[in-house]
């Protein structure tokens, strides 16, 4: 990625909040295994609902929190979903996740945080290990796509 595409070159905080549609966020999302097709020309990454899109200052990691009405019966409408986490060398994944958790709980205090991990699409023999290292636990498997459901509570 060239430096012209990187919006931030310096910073002490692990995450910087950006707008959905940020070109760097969109580029990172395009390389995430869960990327879903978007309308042509739509740079958005978070989808509908209340959202928080985060980039690291070095622009090598993306984290997206989202509150939306889910079809998943295990998710309550007030739960906060980690829709995307991609780390391309911005630091230890579990530390980035913990920092993102703090931001989520600052905005949505006391809410359950959850995510889905596709064990067939990650290279790890321990799918979701970076979330587990950050204090998350596997709490189920989705019925249709057999995704691992991981959660953490404040």
C-alpha positions, 0 to 999 in steps of 0.5 A: 500500500502506498503512503498516499493511500495511508491517512495516518502516519503517526499516532500513539493510540492503537485505534483511530475512528474513521468514517465508513467508506474510508478508502484505506478501510475499504482496501483492508476490507477487500482483503478480509476473508469475509468480504461480501460483494458491495455495490459497484463504487460503494466503499462502505465496509460496515453495512447498516446499523450503528457502527464504529470503524477503526483503523490503526495509525499505521493503516495496517489493521481494521476493526469494525463494530456494529449494532444491528438487527441480526437474524442470528437467534443467539444475538440480541438487538443490543449486542455489539458485533465485531463485523471485521477484524483484519490485522496486516502487521499492526501489532499483536492481534489480542492487544488490538482486540482489547483496545477495540473492546475498550472503545466499544464498551465506552460507547456501548457500556455493559453490552455483550460483544460477539463475533463469528469466525469461519474455521474453514477460512482461517489458516490457524489450527485454533480458529479465533485464537487471537480473540480467545487470547483477548478473553473471548470464549466460544459460545456456539456454532451457527446452524447454517454456515457452521461459524464459531460464535465467540463472545465476551462480556464486560 
